[in-house]
């Protein structure tokens, strides 16, 4: 039984050493596959766009409500003429 545990301990030691070596290689020596410079690719798109191509959206809610009120008045007038 003593020889079996000695063999089992030696096998565990060898497996641990191999696993540690693989971990150290991946941690310190292997290239990181997620270390791509994606930022460089995205910066090129921003440089190509000119200021004249940009579109801006007005964020004023007053204009929107005024347009909606006009549309509602027109719909109400159309409904009244349709009812007659």
C-alpha positions as CSV (number, residue, x, y, z in Angstrom):
1,X,0.0,0.0,0.0
2,X,2.9,2.3,0.8
3,X,4.2,1.9,-2.8
4,X,0.8,2.8,-4.2
5,X,0.6,6.1,-2.3
6,X,4.2,6.8,-3.3
7,X,3.3,6.2,-7.0
8,X,0.1,8.3,-6.6
9,X,2.1,11.2,-5.0
10,X,4.7,11.1,-7.7
11,X,2.1,11.1,-10.4
12,X,0.3,14.1,-8.8
13,X,3.7,15.9,-8.5
14,X,4.4,15.3,-12.2
15,X,0.9,16.5,-13.3
16,X,1.2,19.5,-11.1
17,X,4.6,20.4,-12.5
18,X,3.3,20.1,-16.1
19,X,0.2,22.2,-15.3
20,X,2.4,24.8,-13.7
21,X,4.7,24.9,-16.7
22,X,1.7,25.3,-19.1
23,X,0.3,28.1,-16.9
24,X,3.6,29.9,-16.7
25,X,4.1,29.7,-20.5
26,X,0.6,31.0,-21.3
27,X,0.9,33.8,-18.6
28,X,4.3,35.1,-19.5
29,X,5.4,33.9,-22.9
30,X,2.5,33.2,-25.2
31,X,0.9,36.1,-27.2
32,X,-2.5,37.2,-25.9
33,X,-5.2,36.5,-28.6
34,X,-7.4,39.3,-27.2
35,X,-4.6,41.9,-27.4
36,X,-5.7,43.1,-30.9
37,X,-5.5,46.8,-31.5
38,X,-9.1,47.3,-32.5
39,X,-8.9,51.0,-31.6
40,X,-6.7,51.6,-34.6
41,X,-9.3,50.2,-37.0
42,X,-12.1,52.4,-35.5
43,X,-10.0,55.6,-35.6
44,X,-9.7,55.4,-39.4
45,X,-13.5,55.7,-39.8
46,X,-13.6,58.9,-37.8
47,X,-10.8,60.6,-39.8
48,X,-12.6,59.9,-43.1
49,X,-15.9,61.6,-42.1
50,X,-16.0,65.3,-42.8
51,X,-17.8,67.9,-40.9
52,X,-20.2,68.6,-43.7
53,X,-21.4,64.9,-43.6
54,X,-22.4,65.1,-40.0
55,X,-26.0,65.5,-39.1
56,X,-27.3,67.0,-35.9
57,X,-30.6,66.5,-34.2
58,X,-32.4,69.3,-32.4
59,X,-33.3,68.3,-28.9
60,X,-35.8,71.1,-28.3
61,X,-39.1,69.6,-27.1
62,X,-40.9,72.9,-27.8
63,X,-40.6,72.5,-31.5
64,X,-41.9,69.0,-31.4
65,X,-45.0,69.8,-29.4
66,X,-45.8,72.8,-31.6
67,X,-45.7,70.5,-34.7
68,X,-47.7,67.9,-32.9
69,X,-50.3,70.5,-31.9
70,X,-50.6,71.6,-35.6
71,X,-51.0,68.1,-36.7
72,X,-53.7,67.4,-34.1
73,X,-55.6,70.6,-35.2
74,X,-55.5,69.5,-38.8
75,X,-56.7,66.0,-38.0
76,X,-59.6,67.5,-35.9
77,X,-60.6,69.8,-38.8
78,X,-60.5,66.9,-41.2
79,X,-62.7,64.8,-38.9
80,X,-65.2,67.6,-38.6
81,X,-65.5,68.0,-42.3
82,X,-65.7,64.2,-42.8
83,X,-68.6,64.0,-40.2
84,X,-70.7,66.6,-42.1
